[in-house]
Amino acid sequence: MPMSWLPRSMTACRSSFAPSDCARWLSDEPDPHDLMRPFLAGLMRMWPISTRVNKPENDDPSIVDPIEVAAGVA
């Protein structure tokens, strides 16, 4: 399933590599680009989060906790 909801400018975010390839990705190999594969949209999750994420001093896991969004707010 393609990730058509991602803007074209986020092409780099449209790929991922398998956990089993981490050692090679982190190695001294100059260009392990063949490890990059499209990340399946069906495996992704998204939810609204607080604008607290915009401040570096808010450095705790709760910044990505789901929040309630008022009706009519997009």
N, C-alpha and C positions, 0 to 999 in steps of 0.2 A: 504494500500500500504506500503510495508516494506521500510525502509530507508537503502537500500543496499549500497548507496554511502558513508555512514559513515564507517570509519574503525572500526574494532572490538575493538580497544583500547578506543574508545569513547562510550562504552556501556552506561555509566551514562548519556550521552547527548541524548540518544535515547528515553528517557521517559519524561513525563510531567504530571502535574495534573491539574484538572479543576479549574477555578477560584472560583467556589462555595466551593471548598475544602480548600481554603487558611486558614481559621480559625483553622481547625483541623490540618493542616500541621504545623502551627506556634504554636500550643498548647504545653502543657507539656507532651503530650502522648509520651511514650518512643519509639514506632516504628510504625508510620503510613504508612509503606511501601505499604500497599494495595492501597494507593491513586495513586501510580505511574502507569501510563498507557502509551503505546506507543504513541508518537506524530505522527500524520498523515503527511507523507511527502508531500501530496498535499496541506497542509496548510502552508508549509514552503516557504520562499523566500530567494534567495541568489543573490548577486551581488558583483562585484569587488569593493574593498575599498582601500584607500590609505595606504601605509606603515606607515603613521603617527600614526596609531593605536598601533604601537610597542613601543611608548614612553609614559610613564605615564604622563609627563608634557603636552601632548596634550590632555587635559581633557575637550573636548567640543563636542557637538553633531555632528559637521561636520565631525568628523573622520570616521563616518559610511556612509557618503554620497556616492552615486555611483560615480565611476570614469570611464573615457574612457580608454580602454586597447588597446595598439598598436596591429595591425594585426600581427599574428604569435607569440604573447606572451601568454603563458599558465600559 
